[in-house]
Amino acid sequence: MRLAPSGCLIVLFAACARPPKPPVEDLSGRENLSAFALGQVRGTRDGDRLDAEAKFTDGSSTFTVEMRFIVGSPTKLRSGRWQWVRDSRVTGGAVAERSVMFLGGQDGPPSIGGRFDLLDPSGSAEYRINIPTTELKTKLPLGGVEVIIPDLNGDVNQRGVGANPVW
């Protein structure tokens, strides 16, 4: 008989627990992105700067999110860009921080996680990504990944670090 009340409490707490956040959410609700999974998070810390890249995939398309953080108390997202390649189309925009979790990295690899909004070209939140706090075992090259950035006419006339020419 004594087990019944504690058993009820366990069931109650399990029922009240929040389900885990999906890796990628469409904030408009138009697209079901539940097939997306976090494929890789990699990054490099250089003093008070942390460059990180996260890739989400559903098997046929990929979200790539590049972010630069300023490490401090608290650690903040300084800048970021995202890109989604699907059906031979590329869309993308800036990244906005909702929450960031940063752990150490003094004696070993740092860890980063959080929730971030992926903004459309007008600056409105279009998607949300959730990155569990992940140890950055795979490093990015110092200074981020260099990419070629086409202008609005498709001409290549500038180079940037990551997908963002101005960090």
C-alpha positions as CSV (number, residue, x, y, z in Angstrom):
1,M,0.0,0.0,0.0
2,R,2.8,2.4,0.7
3,L,4.1,2.1,-2.8
4,A,0.9,3.4,-4.4
5,P,1.4,7.1,-3.4
6,S,5.0,7.1,-4.5
7,G,4.1,5.3,-7.7
8,C,1.4,7.9,-8.4
9,L,4.0,10.7,-7.9
10,I,6.4,9.1,-10.4
11,V,3.6,8.9,-13.0
12,L,2.5,12.4,-12.3
13,F,6.1,13.8,-12.6
14,A,6.6,11.8,-15.8
15,A,3.3,13.1,-17.3
16,C,4.2,16.7,-16.4
17,A,7.7,16.6,-17.8
18,R,8.1,18.7,-21.0
19,P,8.9,16.8,-24.1
20,P,12.3,17.5,-25.6
21,K,12.3,20.4,-28.1
22,P,12.6,19.3,-31.7
23,P,16.0,20.1,-33.4
24,V,14.3,22.3,-36.1
25,E,10.9,24.0,-35.9
26,D,9.0,26.0,-38.5
27,L,7.6,28.9,-36.5
28,S,4.8,29.5,-39.1
29,G,3.6,25.9,-38.7
30,R,3.5,25.4,-42.5
31,E,6.2,22.8,-42.7
32,N,6.6,19.6,-40.7
33,L,10.4,19.5,-39.9
34,S,10.2,16.7,-37.5
35,A,12.5,14.5,-39.7
36,F,15.4,16.8,-39.1
37,A,18.1,15.6,-36.7
38,L,21.3,17.3,-35.5
39,G,24.1,15.8,-37.6
40,Q,27.2,17.6,-36.4
41,V,28.4,20.4,-34.2
42,R,32.0,21.6,-34.5
43,G,33.9,24.6,-33.4
44,T,37.0,26.3,-32.2
45,R,37.7,28.6,-29.3
46,D,40.3,31.3,-29.8
47,G,40.6,33.4,-26.6
48,D,37.2,35.1,-26.0
49,R,35.9,34.1,-29.4
50,L,34.2,30.8,-30.3
51,D,33.3,29.9,-33.9
52,A,30.8,27.1,-34.2
53,E,29.0,25.3,-37.0
54,A,25.9,23.1,-36.6
55,K,24.4,20.9,-39.4
56,F,20.9,19.5,-39.3
57,T,19.7,17.0,-42.0
58,D,16.6,15.1,-42.9
59,G,18.4,12.9,-45.4
60,S,17.5,15.0,-48.5
61,S,18.3,18.5,-47.4
62,T,20.7,20.3,-44.9
63,F,20.5,23.3,-42.6
64,T,24.0,24.7,-41.9
65,V,24.2,27.3,-39.2
66,E,27.5,29.2,-38.6
67,M,27.8,31.2,-35.4
68,R,30.4,33.4,-33.7
69,F,30.2,33.8,-29.9
70,I,31.9,36.2,-27.5
71,V,32.9,34.1,-24.5
72,G,32.2,35.8,-21.2
73,S,29.7,36.0,-18.4
74,P,27.3,35.5,-20.1
75,T,28.5,34.1,-23.4
76,K,26.6,35.8,-26.2
77,L,26.0,35.2,-29.9
78,R,27.9,38.0,-31.8
79,S,26.8,37.0,-35.3
80,G,25.5,34.1,-37.3
81,R,24.3,33.0,-40.7
82,W,22.2,30.0,-41.8
83,Q,21.7,28.3,-45.1
84,W,19.2,25.6,-46.1
85,V,19.9,23.7,-49.3
86,R,16.9,21.7,-50.6
87,D,15.6,20.8,-54.0
88,S,18.4,22.7,-55.6
89,R,17.2,25.9,-53.8
90,V,19.2,27.8,-51.3
91,T,17.6,30.0,-48.6
92,G,19.2,31.6,-45.7
93,G,19.6,34.6,-43.4
94,A,20.9,35.8,-40.0
95,V,20.7,34.0,-36.7
96,A,19.4,35.5,-33.4
97,E,20.1,34.1,-29.9
98,R,17.2,33.0,-27.6
99,S,19.5,31.2,-25.1
100,V,23.1,30.1,-25.0
101,M,24.8,27.5,-22.8
102,F,28.6,27.6,-22.8
103,L,30.8,25.3,-20.7
104,G,34.6,25.8,-20.1
105,G,37.1,24.8,-22.7
106,Q,40.1,25.8,-20.6
107,D,41.6,22.3,-20.1
108,G,39.7,20.6,-23.0
109,P,37.2,21.2,-25.7
110,P,34.5,23.8,-25.0
111,S,30.8,22.9,-25.1
112,I,28.1,25.0,-26.6
113,G,24.3,24.7,-26.9
114,G,21.1,26.7,-26.9
115,R,18.1,27.9,-28.8
116,F,18.4,30.2,-31.8
117,D,16.0,31.8,-34.3
118,L,16.8,31.6,-38.0
119,L,15.7,34.9,-39.5
120,D,14.3,35.5,-43.0
121,P,15.7,38.3,-45.2
122,S,13.3,40.8,-43.6
123,G,14.6,39.9,-40.1
124,S,11.6,37.9,-38.9
125,A,12.1,34.6,-37.1
126,E,11.3,31.9,-39.6
127,Y,12.7,28.7,-38.0
128,R,14.0,27.8,-34.5
129,I,16.9,25.4,-33.8
130,N,17.6,23.7,-30.6
131,I,21.2,22.5,-30.0
132,P,21.8,20.4,-26.9
133,T,25.0,21.4,-25.0
134,T,27.6,19.6,-27.1
135,E,31.3,19.2,-26.6
136,L,33.1,20.6,-29.6
137,K,35.5,17.7,-30.3
138,T,35.9,18.5,-34.0
139,K,37.6,21.9,-34.6
140,L,36.9,24.5,-37.3
141,P,39.9,26.2,-38.9
142,L,40.9,29.3,-36.9
143,G,39.0,32.2,-38.3
144,G,36.1,30.1,-39.4
145,V,35.3,28.6,-42.8
146,E,36.0,30.7,-45.8
147,V,33.1,30.8,-48.3
148,I,32.5,32.8,-51.5
149,I,29.5,35.1,-51.2
150,P,27.6,36.0,-54.4
151,D,25.9,39.4,-54.6
152,L,22.3,39.9,-55.5
153,N,23.1,39.4,-59.2
154,G,24.8,36.1,-58.5
155,D,28.3,37.6,-59.2
156,V,31.1,36.7,-56.8
157,N,32.7,39.9,-55.7
158,Q,33.5,39.4,-52.0
159,R,34.9,36.7,-49.7
160,G,33.8,36.2,-46.1
161,V,34.5,34.2,-43.1
162,G,31.7,31.7,-42.6
163,A,28.6,32.8,-44.5
164,N,28.8,36.2,-43.0
165,P,31.3,38.7,-44.6
166,V,31.4,40.9,-41.5
167,W,32.0,39.2,-38.2
